Amino acid sequence: MGDKLRCAVIGAGAIGLEHINSLTHCARAACVAVAELNPRRGKEACDRFKIARLYADYLELLDQPDIDAVIVALPNHLHAPVTLSALQARKHVLVEKPMALNAREGARMVAAAEKMKRTLMVAQNFRFNQHTQIARHFLQRGEAGEIYHGRCFWLRRQGIPRIGSWFTRKELAGGGCAADIGVHLLDATLHLMGEFEAVSVSAVTHARFGPRGLGDFEWGRSEIDPLKPFTVEDFASAFIRLKSGRCLTLESSWAAHHAADAREYGIDLLGTTAGLSLFPARLYRPGPLGYDSTLLSLPKTSFQEDRTHHFVQAVLDNKPTLVPMGESLKVQQILDALYESARQGREVRLNPKP
Ligand SMILES: NC(=O)c1ccc[n+]([C@@H]2O[C@H](COP(=O)([O-])OP(=O)(O)OC[C@H]3O[C@@H](n4cnc5c(N)ncnc54)[C@H](O)[C@@H]3O)[C@@H](O)[C@H]2O)c1
């Protein structure tokens, strides 16, 4: 491997373009190729970012020996198969969230990365948000005391990423709003609580807007098929019990009648000496003149906000990433339990790891 990490992006859809853009602004990386099934989208991306090589077949891209790492920016059902092929081809992999369709697939990805001694990171960009990093810094300094409860939510009023696209089909997406946007807040909250071991999940899901053709939102670049049924949830609520005895709640919606002035997404952590909430990062504690609310900050140089750049650095410097793959697998296990609990209509226990 030279001074620069030679990267390729697989999938030039909405998020693939963001990754290509990040790579072109990364001093330590070069974006040398793109794989995209749709020829028009692939050509547009290559023309716009001046990338010489475009492949229709990602397997052909993976055969190229001069590519060190790939970014998998594909519909969720392709995360596992493409990541496994990439690791087999000895590439480092940055894969989009959610990790996979389920934890069975996720476990195979982790095992393959370990076997091939390659970096595998899930692109959980909320961990890279400066407010998350600031909050983590203050929590680690003990500013809130012991955190004993977490609450997180992402509640869109009208945000189904295009009804009829792969996002709204269970077999292609794995799940709806919980797997798509809830996973960001779930991951960030567990990261801040410093615990990923869950023992049980009790959840409900609803599909109240999508099946009526309501709540649509312009996102993503893939084709839509209006005749395909909407088979995922557009609302989910979960109560997650952690091994330490602490709990967190997660609520997510792609579409719902929420109060217009409410925060759309956030995290609230309750500590023994203070409360911490995001976004932005604030600390709440009693002061001499009543309750103080302090906006937390750190110098700009204290954090890395670009997940793509972070991945490049971690690979080149052979360092652990901010998103260990074992933690991503545990998040995927919680998502699986959430859907299983909703299906069964009762609390389900997570299988303890042998
Ligand atoms: N981190 C984030 O904030 C964030 C935001 C949005 C989406 N995502 C994730 O990124 C992934 C992609 O989402 P998107 O919104 O970009 O979707 P999208 O539908 O806009 O793009 C997917 C692209 O993959 C291409 N594709 C499909 N099969 C292919 C194949 N076999 N080979 C090559 N290309 C193929 C499609 O033609 C399309 O251009 C999803 O996993 C999604 O959950 C992450």
The ligand as an ORCA input file, in Angstrom:
! r2SCAN-3c Opt
* xyz 0 1
  N     -25.121      6.966      6.529
  C     -26.196      7.615      6.091
  O     -26.530      8.679      6.585
  C     -26.997      7.038      4.983
  C     -27.938      7.844      4.331
  C     -28.658      7.266      3.301
  C     -28.459      5.949      2.927
  N     -27.540      5.199      3.592
  C     -27.320      3.782      3.247
  O     -26.562      3.744      2.034
  C     -26.966      2.627      1.250
  C     -27.389      3.130     -0.122
  O     -28.470      4.028      0.027
  P     -28.784      5.151     -1.059
  O     -29.722      6.082     -0.427
  O     -27.527      5.657     -1.641
  O     -29.569      4.255     -2.118
  P     -29.780      4.544     -3.658
  O     -30.937      3.714     -4.050
  O     -29.797      6.012     -3.928
  O     -28.430      3.989     -4.326
  C     -28.119      2.630     -4.447
  C     -27.300      2.484     -5.731
  O     -26.791      1.146     -5.819
  C     -26.852      0.762     -7.186
  N     -26.795     -0.693     -7.278
  C     -27.754     -1.587     -6.962
  N     -27.292     -2.840     -7.170
  C     -26.015     -2.734     -7.607
  C     -25.011     -3.668     -7.959
  N     -25.226     -4.986     -7.927
  N     -23.808     -3.211     -8.387
  C     -23.579     -1.876     -8.447
  N     -24.485     -0.927     -8.103
  C     -25.697     -1.359     -7.693
  C     -28.167      1.350     -7.653
  O     -28.220      1.389     -9.073
  C     -28.125      2.725     -6.999
  O     -27.503      3.683     -7.816
  C     -28.094      1.963      2.038
  O     -27.557      0.903      2.785
  C     -28.596      3.040      2.970
  O     -29.141      2.519      4.176
  C     -26.801      5.733      4.593
*
